[in-house]
Amino acid sequence: MSGAGREKPDPDRGRGWGVNIHPRRFRGWGWGGKWRVGGGGGVNKTRPRPARCHAYSLIDSNVSLKVLDLELFSSDKFILEADLLEKLHLKYCSFEVFELIEKGTLKVLKIDDVSVIHLDIGDSTENLEIIDVSNFTIMWPKFSHMISKASKLYKLWMWGVVFDDEDEVVDIETISVCFPQLTHLSLSYDLRDGVLHYGLQGLSCLMNVVVLELGWTVISDLFSVWVAALLEGCPNLKKLIIYGFVSEVKTHEECQILARFSEFILQLGRKYGHVKFEFEYE
């Protein structure tokens, strides 16, 4: 992997720090409690191809590992034991089994474009502060159980998330009850067979959210209903950011929906004058 942008390693910082990696095929660097592993070639415009290993284990024998970045990596089974791990970032990876064994020190969990059949980050998640999940298929009941103890969580990003069970609904009440200190909430809009994956119950509980990011890939009139309900449920909101995808060729129906949404946003702006509205379209 490229070393551009990295700080100069201090040879004394990494001493007394042990990492065992199997098998031989890996590319990585590490020092000062940080370890980064990546495989495959350079990143291109499509999804990069991960390096492939049939078995892989990473054990921090001296419990000094604090940051682990895994990128462009594929393995049947990956087991990580790190008592002081604070940040885990998985990107462009594929696993049958990924298991994390730690002692409640994890603060940041980022998952981006990862395929995994069995994910286990343990039950000691009470110190999690940031969860950032993008382009990921999950079983919501199991995932929510793993992170439900994260009462210190202040940022939750779930973007392009696909549910293993198409009938699953993540209601806002669950988010508000589990994460009372949440201040930054980011959700992409996804209708699948008419089911809105982020239900609108319990909205009055999102008292601490000050930044709300919402987006769509295929817009419908229901998006406006969803935005209005979430705004109503965040009485202390300071900023709303809308992300949208606008295709080059528009049908008459799509143009009508966009026109109605634009008019709706103008009405919201007048109603919520204390909220800053921002828009980013692709």
Disulfide bonds with the S-S distance in Angstrom:
none
